[in-house]
Amino acid sequence: MKICEQSPLLDSILESWRASLGGDFAAYRNHCYRVLNFCLALGAESAEDISKVSIAAAFHDLGIWTNNTYDYLGPSRQLAREYLARSNRGGWSEEIETMIDQHHKLSKFKADANRLVEPFRKADWIDVSRGRLKFGLPSAYVAGILSRFPNAGFHKRLIALTKQRLKTHPFNPLPMLRL
């Protein structure tokens, strides 16, 4: 399996949000690259697929930083929708927004109309679980991606955000989860 070392599209989008990401820029960028690579390995194949996954990866958690909220799926979808409209890719909006909205779904996404949603969901879970979940990917490949794109404090940041959210919303600490 190949490793996507660089995605100019992903880097361009992330660079435009560098100020919002602040000190978490490297952590988020590496998370996006891990998700991109795992999704490609799970079935995104064409150049169009790579572009769609790069865009979804860039925006999928971005609302945390741009809207200062842990209930970030709506803001992240909105940012993606606006980007897609500006870049003349509005026809991709439904699929990419669904990828963002469903990436924390606990069960399989079954709608075939959006074929990249399920690989993207699995890719994010592989990363969030730090490779404990693999969804059939070889252990050596997963370990290689995790090593190539280091955590840089991403999971530590998620734990801090979860603790912060728990204080203010004890009955809804993880609003991004879907059944």
C-alpha positions in Angstrom: 0.0 0.0 0.0 1.2 3.4 -0.9 1.6 6.3 1.5 0.4 9.7 0.4 3.2 11.9 1.8 1.8 15.1 0.4 -1.5 16.4 -0.8 -1.3 20.0 -2.2 -5.1 20.3 -1.9 -5.1 19.3 1.8 -2.1 21.5 2.6 -3.6 24.5 0.8 -6.9 24.2 2.7 -5.2 23.7 6.1 -2.8 26.6 5.5 -5.7 28.9 5.0 -6.9 28.0 8.6 -3.4 28.0 10.2 -4.3 31.0 12.4 -7.5 29.4 13.7 -5.6 26.1 14.4 -2.8 28.0 16.2 -0.6 25.7 18.2 -2.7 22.7 17.1 -1.8 23.1 13.5 0.8 20.2 13.2 -1.4 17.9 15.4 -4.4 18.5 13.2 -2.5 18.3 9.9 -1.0 15.0 10.9 -4.4 13.7 11.9 -5.8 14.7 8.5 -3.0 12.9 6.8 -3.5 9.8 8.8 -7.2 9.8 8.0 -6.4 10.5 4.3 -4.0 7.6 4.1 -6.3 5.1 5.9 -9.2 6.1 3.7 -7.2 5.7 0.5 -6.1 2.2 1.7 -9.7 1.3 2.5 -10.9 2.1 -1.0 -10.7 5.6 -2.3 -8.9 5.1 -5.6 -9.4 7.8 -8.3 -7.9 11.2 -8.4 -11.4 12.6 -7.7 -11.7 10.3 -4.7 -8.3 11.6 -3.4 -9.5 15.2 -3.8 -12.8 14.5 -2.0 -11.1 12.8 0.9 -8.5 15.6 1.1 -11.3 18.1 1.4 -13.3 16.1 3.9 -10.2 15.4 6.0 -9.3 19.1 6.1 -12.7 20.2 7.3 -14.0 17.2 9.3 -13.0 18.5 12.8 -12.1 22.1 11.9 -15.2 23.6 13.6 -13.6 22.8 16.9 -11.1 25.6 16.3 -13.1 28.0 14.0 -16.2 28.0 16.2 -14.6 27.2 19.5 -17.0 24.3 20.1 -16.9 20.6 20.7 -20.3 20.4 19.0 -18.5 21.0 15.7 -20.1 18.8 13.0 -22.5 21.6 11.8 -19.8 24.3 11.7 -17.4 21.9 10.0 -20.0 20.9 7.3 -20.7 24.6 6.8 -17.0 25.5 6.2 -16.8 22.6 3.7 -20.0 23.7 1.9 -18.6 27.2 1.6 -15.2 26.0 0.3 -16.9 23.7 -2.2 -19.1 26.5 -3.5 -16.1 28.9 -3.8 -14.0 26.2 -5.6 -16.7 25.2 -8.1 -17.1 21.8 -6.5 -20.6 22.3 -5.2 -21.7 19.0 -6.8 -19.5 17.2 -4.2 -21.2 18.9 -1.3 -23.7 16.2 -0.3 -21.1 13.4 -0.2 -18.4 15.5 1.6 -20.9 16.9 4.1 -22.1 13.3 4.8 -18.5 12.2 5.3 -18.1 14.9 7.9 -21.4 14.3 9.6 -21.0 10.6 9.8 -17.3 10.2 10.6 -18.0 9.5 14.3 -20.8 7.1 13.6 -20.5 4.0 15.9 -22.1 1.6 13.4 -21.6 1.0 9.7 -22.9 3.7 7.3 -25.1 1.7 4.9 -26.2 4.2 2.3 -24.4 3.3 -1.0 -25.1 6.6 -2.7 -22.2 8.1 -0.8 -19.6 5.4 -1.3 -16.7 7.3 0.4 -18.6 7.9 3.7 -17.9 4.4 5.1 -14.2 4.3 4.3 -13.8 7.8 5.7 -15.7 6.8 8.9 -13.4 3.8 9.3 -10.3 5.8 8.6 -11.1 8.3 11.4 -11.9 5.5 13.8 -8.5 3.8 13.0 -6.8 7.1 14.0 -8.9 7.9 17.0 -8.3 4.4 18.3 -4.6 4.9 17.6 -4.6 1.8 15.4 -6.4 -0.5 17.8 -9.2 -0.7 15.2 -7.8 -1.6 11.8 -10.9 -2.6 9.7 -8.8 -5.2 7.8 -5.7 -3.0 7.1 -2.4 -4.7 7.8 -0.9 -3.8 11.2 2.4 -2.9 9.6 0.7 -0.4 7.3 -1.3 1.2 10.2 1.9 1.4 12.3 3.8 3.0 9.4 1.1 5.7 8.9 1.0 6.4 12.6 4.8 6.7 12.7 5.1 8.8 9.5 2.5 11.3 10.7 3.1 11.6 14.5 0.3 12.4 16.9 1.9 15.7 18.0 -0.5 16.0 20.9 -3.7 15.5 18.9 -5.2 12.9 21.2 -4.1 14.8 24.3 -6.0 17.8 22.9 -9.1 15.7 22.3 -9.0 14.4 25.9 -8.7 18.0 27.2 -11.6 19.1 25.1 -13.7 16.2 26.2 -13.0 17.0 29.9 -13.9 20.6 29.3 -17.1 19.7 27.6 -18.0 17.2 30.4 -18.0 20.1 32.9 -20.5 22.2 31.0 -22.6 19.4 29.3 -22.4 16.3 31.6 -25.3 14.6 29.9 -24.0 15.2 26.4 -20.1 15.2 26.5 -19.7 13.8 23.0 -22.2 15.5 20.8 -20.4 14.4 17.6 -21.2 10.6 18.1 -23.8 9.1 15.9 -25.4 5.7 16.3 
